[in-house]
Amino acid sequence: MKVCQYTYCREAYQDDRDDCPVCGYPANSLLLSDLPVSSIIDMHQIIPDEEGILELQLQMMEKFGIKEVLLQSVPSKVTSIWGNRKLLEIKQKYGDKFRVSHFLDPRYPPARRRLKQYREKGVKIIKLLPCLGYQPDNPRWDSFWKRMEELKMAAMIHTGFITARHKDEERSSGVYLHSKYGRPIFFDILARKFPNLQFILCHMGGTMWVEEAVQMVNAHENVWGDISGSGIGALRRIIHNHITVDWTKLFWGNDSPPAVYPVNLKLLLHYLKTGNLLDMAPLLLHDNAKHFLENVLHD
């Protein structure tokens, strides 16, 4: 038996195959005709700092009918992925194809002032990483969340275990992440305190805290989830364990280099098929995101 070497798959398959029958890695054999939707909105994508990467991103969007992408920002010390400044440049040049987030840490002294500055630039989504070392429901950050609510912004938060792909970046920057702050439950009291602030739980808590994330999405009108990256493992658990979830509040995202779009899409479709839930694909790949961006996240 072989084990798939793709981080978010790791399925076992027969030795006589060259590619994984579940995700297709490394062949990337998915075709546009294989998709059960006519268009896709990617709600969680990164742009690695590599030569020609934006061109490849645009090519993949054309190839798979991806009409809009929400780009995720990163802390300034992260050099391998494009952050606030570069993403804003993309937005200014390709405004009809991309929405951008900006990274911010509530511990940063002028954080509330920065929120207003970002909002004036047209940025409505703030990417937050509590795993940098802070507990988000500490009352000392309430003024930050309140300011976000006043500005009608959305908080997009990493939840779940910190995956191994971050280790090289941690060593090079000297900044190490704390998985313990990746629990969705930290946002329970915040969703209650700030009912008009939208929270998106990236990766749905991963495989460790998926049930916490499901409970949050089901219980709070202002809490949503994405199944990007390690979130595909959360989706697999939801399906395998027959966990009841509000399917109208989940988004799909690639959260990987653009070349991996076909692998991640094929992985999503595989798990939906195993649970006889392929009819949920339009919700996850397009409809929920369209509703959120047009009707929930508005001025």
N, C-alpha and C positions, 0 to 999 in steps of 0.2 A: 504493500500500500504506500501511496505517496500522500503527503500533506501539502495542501496549497500554500504557497509562500506569500500570498497576498495578505497583508496585515489584518484586514477586516473580514476575511473569509476563513482560512485555516481548515477548510473541509478536507476529509480524507477521500481518496479516489484510487482507482486501479493503476498499477504500474505501467500498463500498456498505453496509457494516454499521455500526450504531451502537454495538454492544457486542462485546466480544472473544469469539470462539467458543470459546476455550480456558477462560477463567476466568469469563466473563460480565460482567466489569467494563465499564461502571459499573452495569449493570442489576440485578445481584444476583438472578438469576432462579432459583436453586436451590430445589427444594421438598423437603420431608421424604420424599416418595415417591421421589425420585431417589436416595436413599441406600441402599446395599446392606446396611445394618446397622440394628438396632432401637434401639440406644443407643450413645452415644459417651462416652468419657472424654478430656477435653482435658488434656494433660500440660504445657502451657506457654502460659499466658495472662497478659496484662497488663491493668490497669485504668487508663486515662487519667484524669487529674484534670479531669473535665468534669461539668457539671451533668447529672444524670439518668443517668449512665453505668452505675451498678449496676443500675438498673431495666432498662436496655437489655440488659445482660449476662444478667439473669435471663430476659428475654423471648426472647432468642436461644437460650438453653439449652432453654427450653420448646419453641420452634419446631422445633429440630433434634434433639431427643431427647438432649441432652447432660446426663447425669445427675450428672457430677462434674467439677470443674475444679481443676487445680493452678495457683495464682496465683503469679506471679514477682515477687519484690521487687527494689528498686533502691537505690542509694546515697542517703543522706539529702540530698545536694546536688541530686539530680534531683527537680524539682518537677512535671514534667508527668505522672508516673506514680505511683500509690500505692505506698508503701513499707511497712516493717515494721509500724508502728503501725496504719495503716489496714487492712492485710490481716488483722491479728489481730482487729480489730473485726468484719470480715466473717466470719471463722471462728467467732467467738463467737456471732454472730447466725444464720448459715446453715451450721452445722457439718456437715449432711448433704450439702451441695452443693459445698463448697469445701475444699480442702487448701491450705495456704499455705507458702511458703518465707520465709526471712528472709535478707536480705543481710548478708554479713560479709566483712571483709578481713583475712587472716591477719597483715598488718603492723600492725594495730591492737593496741596493747600488751595490753589486757585481752581479746583475742579468745577465748582458751581459756575464760576465765570466762564470757564471753557465751554460748558454746556451751552450757554447762550451764544457764544461765538460760533460753535459748530452748527447750532440751529439756524443761525443767520446765513450760514453757507449752504443751507438746504439739507444738512445731515440730520436725519430723524432717528437713526438707530445707533445706540452706543454699545460697543462690545466690552464686556467686563470679564476679568479673570480673578475671581476670589482665590483661586489656587495660588496666586502670587503671595498669599499669606494673610488674608483678612476674612473675618466672618461677616458676611454681608448683612445679617439681621441685627448687628450691634447697633443700638440706638444712636450712637455717635454719627452714623452715616445717614440718619433719617432726613436731614436737611438736603442731602444730595439727591435722595430718591424723590423727595418732595419737589425739588427743582425740576427734575426730569418729568414728573407728572404735570407740573405747571406748563412746561414747554411742549407737552404732547409728544413726547419721545417714547421709544421702546428700548427696553434693556435686553440685550442678547447675551446670555451668560453661559460660560462653559460649565457643564455638569458631567460627572462621571470620573473614572480613573484617568490619570495622565498616561497616555500611551507611550510606548517605547520610542516612537519616532521623534519625540521631543528631547531625548537624552543628549544628542550631540549639541543641540542649541543651548541646552542648559549648561553644559560644560564650557562652551565657548563664551557664553555671556556671564557665567558665574552666578546666575539666578536660577534657583531650583524651586520647582513647583510642589505644592502640598495637595495631594489628592484628597485629603480629608475635608478640604473646603469645597469639594465638588458635589456636595449633597444637595439635591433639589429641595429638601425640607427646609433649608435656610430661608427659602423665599415664601414660605407659607404665611408667616406673619406680615411680610412686606406686601404680599398680594392683598391682605386684609386692610392694612393701613393705607395703602395707596391704590384704591380700586380703579382709578382711571389711568394708571400706568400699566402699560403692556409689558409682560415678561415672556421671553422665549427661552425655554430650557434647551440649550444645544445638546444634542446627543441623547436626550431623554434619560439622563442619568447613567448611560452606558449599561453594561450588564450587571453592575453592582447595585445600582439604585433605581432601576427601571420602575419598580412598583411605587416608589416615592413619587417619581415624575408623573406616572399615570394618575395617581391620586390627585396631584396638584392640577394637572390638566383637566381632569374630570370635575374637580370641586370649585375651581376659580374661573370665572368668565374671562379674566384678564391674564390667564396663563396659557401659553402655547408650547409646543415642543417641536424640535426638529430631529430627524433621524439620519443626520449626516454622520460621516466618519464612524466612530464607535457606536453611534446610534443605530446602525444596522444590526448590531448585536442585541440592542434593546428591542428592536422590532422582532427579531427572531424569537426572543423570550416571550414577548406579548403573544405572538402567534402560537408558539409551541405550548405555552401554559394556559392558553385560552383566557387571557386577561382582558377584561372589558375596558375599552378605551374609547374616548370620543374621537373618532376618525376624522371629524371635520376640523380638528385643531392641530393637526400634525403636518409638517412640511418635510419635503425631501431636499437634500443638498449633497453636492459632490465632496466638498471639503478635502480635496486632493488635487495634485497636479492635473491639468486639463487632459493629459493623455489617458487618464484613468477613468474618464467618463463612461466608456462602454462597460468597464468592469463593474463599477458601482451601480450602474443602471441594471445590468444583468443580475447582479446579486439581489437587488431590491425585487425584481420581478420573480426571481426564483422563490424567495421566501413567501411572497404573496400567493404564488401558485400552490405552494405546499399547504397553505392554510385555506385554500379555496377562496381567496380574498383578492383575486386579480381585479375585481370590480372597484377596489379601493384605489387603484393606481391613478385614475384621473384626479382624485381628491389630493393625494400625496404629491403628485408631480405638477399639478397646475391649479386646480380649483380653490383649494384652501389658501394658497399663497395669493392668488388673485383677489379673493375676498378680503384677506388681511391688509394687503397693500392699498386697495382701493376704498375699502369701507371702514376699516378699523384704524389704520395708521394714516390719518388725514388731518389737515389743518382745521 
